[in-house]
Amino acid sequence: MKIDKINIAIIKHLRDGRKSFKEIADGLNLSENTVRSRVNKLTENGVFEVCGLSDPEKLPGHSTVIIGIKLQSMDLIKIGKEFSKLKGVVSVSVVTGRFDLIAIVMLKEDFGLLEFYTKEASKVKGIKSVESFVVYKNYNLKVPYIL
């Protein structure tokens, strides 16, 4: 799918996921049907998703941890996908540098870091080591509520 300037402009308008297709169309001098069709195509092709995001810092009893993961092998894609399906995992990225994967994990009072490592991360074979970075204060971090 080709991502052109119009698609980018529509995506920018949808930072507010509640904005109507008519408002977007009026702002971009397009028809409402054009906007609807493009948003549907962007969604169908996995380029764009409309969802509600929360600031974990503002949710009582919740926190966020960034985890650097070193693997025993170079099976980055397989292990990254497997790790991404664990409870609490918001995202996993294959990265360069001293880690092979970086994960963002949401925790809450009854599902803390110890529970995540012992009940979830332990299911994934091939992890050599992990390093946790507890987020004490975030700026602009919004995540889907997944717990």
C-alpha positions in Angstrom: 0.0 0.0 0.0 1.3 3.4 -1.0 1.4 5.9 1.9 1.0 9.4 0.4 0.7 12.9 1.8 -3.0 12.6 2.1 -2.8 9.4 4.1 -0.2 11.1 6.5 -2.5 14.1 6.9 -5.5 11.9 7.7 -3.3 10.0 10.3 -2.3 13.3 11.9 -5.9 14.4 12.2 -6.7 11.1 13.9 -4.4 11.7 16.8 -7.8 12.5 18.3 -9.4 9.2 17.5 -12.9 10.7 18.1 -12.6 13.2 15.3 -15.3 12.5 12.7 -14.5 11.7 9.0 -16.6 14.8 8.1 -14.3 17.0 10.2 -11.2 15.5 8.7 -12.7 15.8 5.2 -13.6 19.5 5.7 -10.1 20.2 7.0 -8.4 18.6 4.1 -10.8 19.6 1.3 -11.7 15.9 0.6 -15.0 14.1 0.5 -16.1 12.2 3.6 -16.2 9.0 1.6 -12.6 9.5 0.5 -11.5 9.8 4.1 -13.5 6.8 5.2 -12.2 4.7 2.4 -8.5 5.7 3.1 -8.9 5.1 6.8 -10.4 1.6 6.1 -7.5 0.7 3.8 -4.9 2.0 6.3 -6.6 -0.2 9.0 -6.9 -3.2 6.8 -3.2 -3.0 5.8 -2.1 -2.7 9.4 -0.7 0.8 8.9 -3.0 2.5 11.3 -5.2 1.6 14.2 -7.6 3.7 16.2 -7.4 2.9 19.9 -7.7 4.4 23.4 -4.4 5.1 25.1 -3.8 5.6 28.8 -1.0 7.1 30.9 0.0 4.3 33.2 1.5 6.8 35.6 -2.0 8.2 36.3 -3.6 4.8 36.9 -3.5 4.0 40.6 -1.4 0.9 41.3 0.0 0.7 37.8 3.6 1.2 36.5 5.7 0.7 33.4 9.0 -1.1 33.0 11.2 -1.1 30.0 13.1 -4.4 29.7 16.3 -4.9 27.7 16.6 -8.6 26.6 19.7 -10.4 25.4 19.1 -13.7 23.6 21.1 -16.9 23.4 20.7 -17.1 19.7 19.9 -14.8 16.8 16.3 -16.0 16.5 15.2 -12.4 17.0 11.9 -12.5 15.1 10.6 -15.7 16.6 11.5 -14.9 20.2 10.3 -11.3 19.8 6.9 -12.4 18.6 6.7 -14.9 21.4 7.6 -12.3 24.0 5.1 -9.8 22.6 2.2 -12.2 23.5 3.0 -12.3 27.2 0.6 -10.8 29.7 1.5 -7.1 30.3 3.6 -6.7 27.3 2.7 -3.5 25.4 5.4 -3.7 22.7 8.5 -5.5 21.7 11.1 -4.2 19.3 14.2 -5.8 17.7 17.0 -3.3 18.3 20.7 -2.6 17.8 23.1 -2.1 20.6 23.7 -4.2 23.7 20.2 -5.7 23.8 18.5 -7.8 21.1 15.0 -6.8 22.1 13.4 -4.0 24.0 10.0 -4.5 25.6 7.6 -2.1 27.3 5.6 -3.9 30.0 2.7 -2.6 32.0 2.4 -3.8 35.6 -0.1 -3.4 38.4 -0.3 -4.1 42.1 -1.2 -7.8 41.8 1.0 -8.3 38.7 4.4 -6.9 39.5 7.9 -7.3 38.0 8.5 -10.5 40.0 5.3 -12.1 38.7 6.0 -11.0 35.2 9.5 -12.6 35.2 8.4 -15.8 37.0 5.0 -16.4 35.4 5.4 -14.9 32.0 9.0 -14.3 30.8 10.0 -17.7 32.1 7.8 -19.3 29.4 10.1 -18.0 26.6 13.1 -20.1 25.8 16.3 -18.6 24.6 16.6 -15.6 26.9 20.2 -15.1 28.0 19.6 -12.1 30.3 17.3 -9.2 31.0 17.8 -5.7 32.4 14.9 -3.8 33.9 14.3 -0.1 33.7 11.5 1.0 36.0 9.8 4.1 34.7 9.4 6.6 37.6 8.3 9.5 35.5 7.2 9.5 31.9 6.7 12.3 29.3 4.3 11.5 26.4 4.1 7.7 27.2 0.6 6.5 26.4 -0.2 2.8 26.1 -3.3 0.7 25.4 -4.7 -0.8 28.6 -3.9 -4.5 28.3 -4.1 -5.9 31.8 
